[in-house]
Amino acid sequence: MRITALAGGTGAAKLLRGLAVLVPPEQITVIGNTGDDTQIWGLHISPDLDTVTYALAGLLDEEKGWGLRDDTFMCLAAMAALGQEAWFNLGDRDLATHLFRTERLAAGQSLSEVTTAIRRALGVRSRILPASDAPVATRVLTPTGWLGFQEFFVREKAQVEVLDVAYAGADQASPAPGVLEAIRTAVVVVICPSNPITSIGPILAVPGIAEALAATSARVLAVSPIVGGAPVSGPAGKLMAAKGLPVSAVGVAKLYRPWLDLLVLDRRDERLAPEVTALGITPVVTGTMMTDRGAEVALARAALEALAR
């Protein structure tokens, strides 16, 4: 079974871990969000690509949901003492990834090539592709102006009002090598339970990707990251509202409607199943809260079983 997954960070990492238990990891291709990418201390940071890579390598900090397990933060403290910005938490071992990426990019390699080198070095057998090798930056409009996503999410702790969201550079970008082929040749496509606006949105903004989802012969399934009218984590609700979408699984269904076949809802949202059906999408009701490894596998199994029916 060739699985292609569109992925953001923490929620995606959990589901991908579950899928990798049930199918050979080599059969999974991950198309990762780069809208969160940023520059810190002159280094190119790709938070979502790294979270997925670390999770599949068995290295992710489970408590934080990002970074490397048992990392230290001595460099961060030293930079703060030098008067440098220290609002973005970079661990000492994590820095090696960013130093490597930045050096390779400066030497002329593409983000795809660097991502492949990192995941191979960490023993990850699944293919991980950035949605595009070109910069696609998520920008959040607030009453005081535009912010980069990390400025909004980490520095401001997502506490500011959101007026709009844009994907700078998307109209000039093109899918990274292998992205469209991975969608076209997949048996199933899984949209991970990631922020629909700032994790999946930047991927869909790259010209050709949404069209490929609409044209693929694969069945396309999404797992709703909204449970009981609120996001499982992060500011997805605030961002969906800014885009005029209901903060519910129905809002997710409306956003993905042009190409979505099935939507996985948590049992707490079973009452929304008729509304999802009315949009032409098949609802799948199960437990979606991935509180431990067993729950990750159970959700992955429920998704694959629904796709096989």
PESULVEN-V607037 format. One record per residue. SS is DSSP state (2 for helix, 1 for strand, 0 for the rest). PHI is phi in radians with two decimals (none if undefined). D_FIRST is the distance of its C-alpha to the first C-alpha in Angstrom with 1 decimal. Layout:
SS_PHI_D_FIRST / SS_PHI_D_FIRST
This chain:
0_none_0.0 / 0_-1.54_3.8 / 1_-1.92_6.2 / 1_-1.99_9.8 / 1_-2.10_12.5 / 1_-1.64_16.2 / 1_-2.42_18.3 / 0_-1.74_21.9 / 0_-1.88_23.3 / 2_-1.07_23.9 / 2_-1.08_22.0 / 2_-1.10_18.9 / 2_-1.02_19.3 / 2_-1.14_19.4 / 2_-1.14_16.3 / 2_-1.11_14.3 / 2_-1.06_16.0 / 2_-1.12_14.8 / 2_-1.09_11.1 / 2_-1.21_11.7 / 2_-1.38_13.2 / 2_-1.64_10.4 / 0_-2.29_7.5 / 0_-1.00_8.7 / 2_-0.97_10.4 / 2_-1.11_10.0 / 2_-1.53_6.4 / 1_-1.87_8.4 / 1_-2.02_11.1 / 1_-1.84_14.0 / 1_-1.78_16.7 / 1_-1.77_19.8 / 0_-1.29_23.1 / 0_-2.09_26.1 / 0_-1.12_28.6 / 0_-1.47_29.8 / 0_-0.99_30.7 / 1_-2.64_34.3 / 1_-1.93_37.1 / 1_-2.25_38.9 / 0_0.96_41.7 / 0_1.41_40.6 / 1_-1.79_37.1 / 1_-1.52_33.9 / 1_-1.84_31.9 / 0_-2.13_28.3 / 2_-1.02_28.0 / 2_-1.26_24.5 / 2_-1.04_22.9 / 2_-1.22_24.8 / 2_-1.06_24.0 / 2_-1.11_20.2 / 2_-1.10_20.9 / 2_-1.09_23.3 / 2_-1.12_21.2 / 2_-1.23_18.3 / 0_-1.50_21.1 / 0_1.32_22.7 / 0_-1.99_25.8 / 1_-1.17_26.0 / 0_-1.25_29.2 / 0_-1.17_28.1 / 0_-1.23_31.5 / 0_-1.37_31.7 / 0_1.50_28.0 / 0_-2.67_28.5 / 0_1.29_30.0 / 1_-1.68_30.1 / 0_-1.03_31.0 / 0_1.08_34.7 / 0_-1.31_35.5 / 0_-2.02_39.1 / 0_-2.31_40.7 / 2_-1.21_43.9 / 2_-1.13_43.3 / 2_-1.01_42.9 / 2_-1.13_46.2 / 2_-1.18_47.9 / 2_-1.14_46.8 / 2_-1.08_48.2 / 2_-1.14_51.4 / 0_-1.50_51.7 / 0_1.50_51.5 / 0_-1.50_47.9 / 0_-1.07_45.6 / 0_-2.31_43.7 / 0_-1.38_42.0 / 0_-1.78_38.5 / 0_-1.35_37.7 / 0_-1.94_36.6 / 0_-1.33_36.4 / 2_-1.15_37.9 / 2_-1.28_34.8 / 2_-1.05_32.7 / 2_-1.01_35.3 / 2_-1.05_34.2 / 2_-1.06_30.9 / 2_-1.27_32.9 / 2_-1.09_35.5 / 2_-1.08_33.0 / 2_-1.06_31.2 / 2_-1.10_34.6 / 2_-1.14_36.0 / 2_-1.19_33.1 / 2_-1.11_33.1 / 2_-1.13_36.9 / 0_-1.44_36.5 / 0_1.86_34.5 / 0_-1.32_30.9 / 0_-1.46_28.5 / 2_-1.06_26.8 / 2_-1.06_23.4 / 2_-1.12_24.9 / 2_-1.18_26.5 / 2_-1.07_23.4 / 2_-1.10_21.5 / 2_-1.09_24.6 / 2_-1.17_24.8 / 2_-1.20_21.3 / 2_-1.16_21.6 / 2_-1.08_25.1 / 0_-1.63_23.8 / 0_1.40_21.1 / 0_-1.45_18.1 / 0_-1.57_15.1 / 0_-1.30_13.0 / 1_-1.41_14.2 / 1_-2.15_16.7 / 1_-2.11_18.4 / 1_-1.18_21.5 / 0_-1.02_21.5 / 1_-2.59_24.6 / 0_-1.43_26.7 / 0_-1.51_29.7 / 0_-1.15_31.3 / 0_-2.28_30.4 / 1_-1.88_32.5 / 1_-1.25_32.5 / 1_-2.14_36.1 / 1_-2.01_37.6 / 1_-1.52_41.0 / 1_-2.07_43.4 / 0_-1.02_47.1 / 0_-1.80_48.1 / 1_2.21_45.8 / 1_-1.45_42.3 / 1_-2.16_40.5 / 1_-1.16_37.5 / 2_-1.06_34.7 / 2_-1.17_35.5 / 2_-1.08_39.1 / 2_-1.18_38.4 / 2_-1.41_36.0 / 2_-1.64_37.4 / 2_-1.15_40.9 / 0_-1.61_41.8 / 0_0.97_39.5 / 0_1.00_38.4 / 0_-1.60_41.9 / 0_-1.51_43.1 / 0_-1.18_43.0 / 0_-1.89_40.3 / 0_-1.74_41.4 / 1_-2.90_38.5 / 1_-2.36_35.4 / 1_-2.36_34.8 / 1_-2.09_32.4 / 1_-1.15_34.9 / 0_1.58_33.8 / 2_-1.11_30.8 / 2_-1.20_32.5 / 2_-1.70_33.1 / 0_-1.49_29.6 / 0_-2.39_26.8 / 1_-1.05_23.0 / 0_-1.13_22.5 / 0_-0.94_21.1 / 0_1.64_17.4 / 2_-1.16_17.2 / 2_-1.14_17.4 / 2_-1.11_15.2 / 2_-1.10_12.4 / 2_-1.28_13.0 / 2_-1.16_13.6 / 2_-1.71_10.5 / 0_-1.18_7.9 / 0_-1.43_6.1 / 1_-2.40_7.7 / 1_-2.07_10.6 / 1_-2.04_12.3 / 1_-1.65_16.0 / 0_-1.15_17.1 / 0_-1.32_20.5 / 0_-2.00_22.5 / 0_-0.92_25.9 / 2_-1.09_25.4 / 2_-1.55_28.4 / 2_-1.95_28.4 / 2_-1.97_24.9 / 2_-1.51_22.8 / 2_-0.93_25.9 / 2_-1.11_26.4 / 2_-1.16_22.9 / 2_-1.16_23.5 / 2_-1.30_27.0 / 0_-1.26_25.9 / 0_-0.93_26.6 / 0_1.81_23.7 / 2_-1.33_21.0 / 2_-1.08_21.9 / 2_-1.13_22.3 / 2_-1.16_18.9 / 2_-1.12_17.5 / 2_-1.21_19.8 / 2_-1.64_18.9 / 0_-1.14_15.1 / 0_-1.44_13.6 / 0_-1.20_10.8 / 1_-1.37_12.0 / 1_-1.99_13.6 / 1_-2.16_14.5 / 1_-2.11_17.2 / 1_-1.85_18.7 / 0_-1.19_22.5 / 0_-1.53_24.4 / 1_-1.85_27.6 / 1_-2.25_28.6 / 0_1.09_32.0 / 0_1.42_33.2 / 1_-2.57_32.7 / 1_-1.19_30.1 / 0_-1.05_28.6 / 0_-2.73_30.0 / 0_1.37_31.5 / 0_-1.68_33.3 / 2_-1.00_30.8 / 2_-1.08_33.3 / 2_-1.07_36.1 / 2_-1.30_34.0 / 2_-1.12_32.6 / 2_-1.07_36.2 / 2_-1.12_37.4 / 0_-1.64_35.1 / 0_1.34_36.5 / 0_-1.80_33.5 / 0_-1.08_33.8 / 0_-1.50_32.9 / 0_-2.86_30.5 / 2_-1.07_27.1 / 2_-1.14_28.7 / 2_-1.07_29.4 / 2_-1.10_25.8 / 2_-1.06_24.9 / 2_-1.12_27.8 / 2_-1.18_26.7 / 2_-1.67_23.1 / 0_-0.90_24.2 / 0_-1.02_24.0 / 0_-2.42_20.3 / 0_-1.57_19.0 / 0_-1.74_17.7 / 1_-2.34_17.6 / 1_-2.22_19.6 / 1_-1.50_19.6 / 1_-1.92_23.2 / 1_-1.24_25.0 / 2_-0.99_27.1 / 2_-1.17_30.2 / 2_-1.92_29.3 / 2_-0.99_28.7 / 2_-1.10_31.8 / 2_-1.49_30.1 / 2_-0.97_27.6 / 2_-1.06_30.0 / 2_-1.18_30.4 / 2_-1.16_26.7 / 2_-1.06_26.5 / 2_-1.10_29.6 / 0_-1.49_27.7 / 0_1.50_25.2 / 0_-2.05_22.4 / 1_-1.42_21.1 / 1_-1.40_22.0 / 1_-2.20_20.2 / 1_-1.82_22.7 / 1_-2.80_22.1 / 0_-1.37_23.4 / 0_-2.00_22.3 / 0_-1.41_24.7 / 0_-1.63_23.0 / 0_-1.48_26.2 / 0_-2.74_24.8 / 2_-1.09_21.8 / 2_-1.08_21.5 / 2_-1.18_21.5 / 2_-1.08_18.7 / 2_-1.17_16.4 / 2_-1.08_17.8 / 2_-1.18_17.1 / 2_-1.06_13.5 / 2_-1.15_13.2 / 2_-1.08_15.2 / 2_-1.14_13.2 / 2_-1.18_9.9 / 2_-1.14_12.3 / 2_-1.13_14.0 / 2_-1.17_11.1 / 2_-1.42_10.5 / 0_-1.31_14.2
